[in-house]
Amino acid sequence: MDFGEIAERLRCPSCRQQLSLNDEQFVCKDSSCRRSFPIVDGVPVFLVDKSTQLPDDEWAKVIG
């Protein structure tokens, strides 16, 4: 599925900020949250307890 069309409408379940989409994950754009939500078998997993908080440097690379 192409999530590009809906990505800008989605919000982080943890902090409600906008998400960024890359190849295998959605990443929160908020620098204090930095949550990464995986896409597993083509299905985004927006569960906070299944997410990870990216280190600052990795988050900066993903967000650009």
N, C-alpha and C positions, 0 to 999 in steps of 0.2 A: 504494500500500500504506500502511496505517496503522501507523507505527512506534511509536506511543504505547504500545502494549501491551508491547513488548519493550524500550523505551528504557532502563528502569531496570535491566535485566539486562545491558546492554552496558557494556563498559569501554573506556577509551582504549587503543589499541594501543601508545602511546608510554609512558605512565606507569601504566596499569592503574587509574586513578581513574574515577569515574562520569561518564557523558556526559549532557548536556542536549540536548534536541531542540527546534529551532525550525523554521520553514517550509522552509528550504533547506539546513540543515546540522545536524550533530551537533557539539557543542562540549564539550570537556573541562572539568569543573568545578574542576579543580585550578588555583589561581592562578599557580603557577610553570610549568605546562605550557601552558595556554590554546590547545591545538590545536583547529582547526576542520576537520571532515571533511565534504566536500560530498556532496550527494545529486544524482547526475547521471542524468537520464532515469528517475527513480524508484528508482535503485539507490544505496545508500550506498557511498562509496568510503573504506574504512578502511585506506588505505595511508599510512604516515607520510610517505613522500616526495611524496605528492600532497596532503598537508595543509598548512595554514598556521598560523602562530602569530599569534593576534590581539593587537593592541596592548592595553594594560591598560584603557583607557577603552572600547574597543569590546567587549572581553570582559565588562566589568562591565555594560554595557547588555544584552548577550545573556543573561547568567546572571541578572541582576536582583537 
